[in-house]
Amino acid sequence: MKQVFSEPWIASDSSTDVMTELQIEINRHHPLFGKAVELVGRSLQADDYLFKVANCSDEYCVVHLTWTGRKVTQLLSFQRQFEHY
């Protein structure tokens, strides 16, 4: 199914840089910690990214990456989790 986004969101294929930064920033308390995810969209206005949880047809999560290159000690990088896109 092709995803349609409203501005400022656009579709986005997996980016090695984004996926690497996600793994660096999330800690064991983050809802996505230890889960396989797929990058599906990004915001053109901020460093917000939409990820789909692998093997879950309807679980999505918007994450704000800080691009600090280190673990985020608080849940600042977690914004919203959705059951449907």
VEXDREN-2710 file (C-alpha; in Angstrom, 1 decimal):
% VEXDREN-2710
k/r/px/py/pz
1/MET/0.0/0.0/0.0
2/LYS/1.4/3.4/-1.0
3/GLN/1.4/5.8/1.8
4/VAL/0.1/9.4/1.3
5/PHE/1.4/12.1/3.5
6/SER/0.2/15.7/4.2
7/GLU/2.8/18.5/4.4
8/PRO/5.2/18.9/6.0
9/TRP/5.5/15.1/5.9
10/ILE/7.0/13.1/3.0
11/ALA/7.6/9.4/2.4
12/SER/11.1/8.3/3.2
13/ASP/12.9/5.1/2.4
14/SER/15.2/3.6/5.1
15/SER/18.3/5.7/5.6
16/THR/21.4/4.2/7.1
17/ASP/22.1/7.5/8.9
18/VAL/18.6/7.8/10.4
19/MET/18.5/4.1/11.5
20/THR/22.0/4.4/13.0
21/GLU/21.1/7.6/14.9
22/LEU/17.8/6.0/16.2
23/GLN/19.8/3.0/17.6
24/ILE/22.3/5.4/19.2
25/GLU/19.7/7.6/20.8
26/ILE/17.1/5.1/22.2
27/ASN/17.7/3.6/25.6
28/ARG/16.2/0.5/27.3
29/HIS/13.3/2.6/28.5
30/HIS/12.3/3.8/25.1
31/PRO/9.2/2.1/23.6
32/LEU/11.1/1.2/20.4
33/PHE/14.1/-0.3/22.3
34/GLY/14.8/-3.8/21.0
35/LYS/12.1/-3.6/18.2
36/ALA/12.8/-3.9/14.5
37/VAL/11.4/-0.8/12.8
38/GLU/11.2/0.5/9.2
39/LEU/11.5/4.2/8.3
40/VAL/8.4/5.3/6.4
41/GLY/8.3/9.1/6.6
42/ARG/9.9/12.3/7.8
43/SER/8.9/15.8/8.5
44/LEU/10.4/18.6/6.4
45/GLN/10.0/21.0/9.3
46/ALA/11.8/19.2/12.1
47/ASP/13.9/16.1/12.8
48/ASP/10.7/14.0/13.2
49/TYR/10.6/10.6/11.7
50/LEU/7.8/8.1/11.3
51/PHE/8.7/4.5/11.9
52/LYS/6.6/1.4/11.4
53/VAL/7.2/-1.5/13.9
54/ALA/8.2/-4.6/11.9
55/ASN/5.8/-7.5/12.0
56/CYS/3.0/-5.2/13.3
57/SER/0.6/-4.1/10.6
58/ASP/-0.7/-1.2/12.5
59/GLU/1.9/0.1/15.0
60/TYR/3.7/3.3/14.1
61/CYS/5.8/5.7/16.1
62/VAL/6.9/9.3/15.6
63/VAL/10.4/10.0/16.9
64/HIS/12.2/13.3/17.2
65/LEU/15.9/12.6/16.7
66/THR/18.3/15.0/18.5
67/TRP/21.3/14.1/16.3
68/THR/23.6/14.3/19.3
69/GLY/25.3/11.0/18.6
70/ARG/24.7/9.8/22.1
71/LYS/22.0/8.0/24.2
72/VAL/19.1/10.3/25.2
73/THR/18.7/9.8/29.0
74/GLN/15.1/11.0/29.0
75/LEU/12.2/10.1/26.6
76/LEU/12.8/13.3/24.7
77/SER/13.2/11.4/21.4
78/PHE/9.8/9.7/21.8
79/GLN/6.8/11.7/20.7
80/ARG/3.8/9.7/19.8
81/GLN/2.8/6.1/19.2
82/PHE/0.0/5.2/16.9
83/GLU/-2.1/2.0/16.4
84/HIS/-3.0/3.1/12.9
85/TYR/-1.4/5.2/10.2
END
